[in-house]
């Protein structure tokens, strides 16, 4: 009942998927599988003991793995490489109609053909671009809030435009500006952690807009606990503290 996340693991930048996987599990998902090639399987198997590791045969996409109904949320992009195979896996994930988070290389691989990506988005989906990735997909003018709102309509899904003033927008016009992110988050891998938190929340049944808003806020709160010297590996281990504080606040209200 807590969901089962599938994270696509790359062959070279293996740390990205591992950071995302740890964050999804800290966010409360019941089970998590990292899917990767035989070439890199041993790296993931030697990582966190709580991750399941599934082999993806060469030259095949993740569609067969997603036929299992228990696997209800998917993250594609972190460390996957800007390749045709990443592109194929994005399309396969979107066709599954499961809850999807697309980040990093999953976005950049459609730089020359963003309309193909938008056309395939038919179910619950969250895009998590930083400014550079956003500009590669969307040729939109205006302030950050209006650009993100327009992008959400164009892509027909929730869009998170990351930064110190992260904007989260949904196609229906709802938008939130998050302001709790410290500058210490400007460190490699922190975006992978954010994507992991969000896909973990989606797997547990949160709607995309709410999962995106909550995930961004949790991410910022965990970063504030660490402060100067923060690295991406610090974030997931601080999520339980953030959640415990929220639980205590809820009890005091009741």
N, C-alpha and C positions, 0 to 999 in steps of 0.2 A: 504493500500500500504506500510505501515511501518512494516508489519509482525506481527505474533502472536507467542510468545514463550511459550512453555510448560516446566515447571520445576518440576521434581519429588521431592516431599518433604518427608523427612524421619519422623519417629514417635518419635525419641528420640533427635537427634541432629538437632532440627528444625531451629537453627540459620543459618546453612549452606545454606539451600535453600532460606531463607529470604535475606541473604546477596547477593546471586547470583541473585535473582529476582530484588532486588533494583538496582544492577549494570546493568542488562539488560535494565531496564526501563530508567536509566540515559543515557545509550548508544543510546537511541532513538527508541527502539522498540515500535510499536503502541499499542499492548496489551500483557498482560502476565497472564498466568494461572498457579497456583501452584496446582499440583495434589497430593492428600494425602488420607490417610485412614480416616474413621469416627473418629477413636481414637484421631487423632491429628488435625482434621479439625478446631476445635475452636481456636487453637493456631494461625494458619495461618490467620483465619478470623479476629482475634484481632490485627493483624500486620498491615502493610502498607495498607491504604485504597484503593490504586490504583490497588492492586493485585486481580485478580479473583481467587476463590478457588473452585476446583472441587473435589468431593469425588470419590475415587477409591474403589470399593467394595473389600472386603477381598478375597484373593486367586485369584484375576484377575490381568492381566497386563494392560499396558496402550494402547494396540492396538486399543481398541474401541474408546478411546478419540482421537486418532490420525487419525481416519477416516475423521474428519473434515478437509477439504482441507485448510481452513484459518489458521490452526495451522501448521506453516511451519518450525519451528525449535524447537529442544528438547535438554534439558540438563538433564543427568542422572548421579548420583554419589554422589554429596555433601550431607553428612549426611544420606545416604540411608541405610547404614549397609552392611556388607559383608555377604549377604544371597542369597539363591536360588531365592527369589523374585526379588532382585536387578538384578541378572543375567537374569531372564526372561524378565524384563523390558528393559534391554539393547538390547537383541535380538529383542524384539518387536519394539523398536525404530528404530533399524537398518533396519528391514524389511520394515518399512514405507517409506524408501528412502527419508525421509526429511533430512534437515541439522541437524547434531547431534554433540554435544559436550559430551565427556565422561571424567569424572574426578573422582579422589578419589576412593570411594568404587566400582564404575562401572568398574574400572580397576583391583583393588585388587581381586574382586570376580572371576576373570579369571586366577588367579595366577597359579593354577594347570593345566590349560588347555587353554593357550593363543591362540592356533591355532583355537579353536572354535570361539573366538572373531574375529580374523583376517578374518576367512572365511565368517563371516556375514557382514563384512564391504564392501558394494557394492555401496554406494552413498557418498555424501559430509559429511566428518567426520573429527573432530579434537580431538586428544587425548592430555591431559594436565597433564602428570605425573611429579612429582618431582623425584629426583634421586632414592629414595627407591621404588616407584611404577614402575619406569622404569625398574629397575633391576628385579622386580618380573615378568615382562612380557617378557623382552628381554634379552637373554643371549648373549650379544655382547661385544666384546673387542675393545679397541682402544681409541682415544681421544674423547672428548665430541661431537665435530662436526661430526666426521665420524660415531660415534655410533648412533646419532640422524638421520643422513641420511640413514643409513642401516635400522633403525627401521621404517622409513617412507615407505621404499620399502617393508619391510616385512609385515607391517600392511595395506599397500595400502591406506594410508591417511596421512593427515598432523599430525606431532608429534611435540609437544612443550616440550622440556626437560628444566624444570624450574631451576632457580638459579640466582646468581648475574650476570651470563653471559648466560642468557636464549638463547637456540638454537631453532629455528623454521625450520623444514625441510619438504619438499614435495617429494612424490615419484619420480617426474621428475628430481630430483637432486638439485633444488633450495634450498638454505638455507640462513638464516639470523642469525647473532649473535647480540642480543640486549644488550646494555650496559648502559642503563639509570636507572637501578633499584637500589635504595639505600638499605643499609643493614637493614633499618627500616622495610622493608617488611617481615622480618623474624618474623612474628606474626600470630597466629592462625586465620584462616578465610580469609586471603588475597588471597589464591588460589581460594576460592569460588567466590570472587569478580571477579577475572580474568576470570574464566569460564563464569560468567554471562555477562561480557562485550562482550566476543567473541560470545556467542550464540545470543546476541542482535544484533550484527553486521551481523551475518549470516542471521538472520530473515529479515533484510532489504535488502538483496540481494548481500552482499559482498561474493566473492569467499573464500573458506576455508583458503588458504594460506595468502591472503591479510587480512582477518579478524583476523587471528592468529597474524600476524605481527603488525597490528594496535592495537589490543587489548593489547598485551604485552607492546607496547610503551605507550599507554594511561595509563595503570596500573602504569608504572614506573613514568610517569610525575605527576600523581595524588599523588603518594607517596612522590615525591620530594617537592610538595607544602606543605605537612603536616610536614615532617621531623621527628625529634626525638619525641618519645612518640606516634607514629602512632599506631592505632589499625584498624582492618579491616573495622569498621563502618565509618571511616573517608574517605575512598577512593571514594565511589560512590558520596558523596556530593561534592567532589572536581572535578569530571569529567566535570561539566559544565564550570568550569574555564579553564580547558585544552582545551575544544572545542571552547570556546570563543576566546582564544588566537590564535588558528588555523584559525578561521574565520576572525579575524582581519588581520592576515598575508596574507590570501588569498586576502582580499580586497585591501591591500597595493600593492600586486603584480599586480592586475588587473588595 
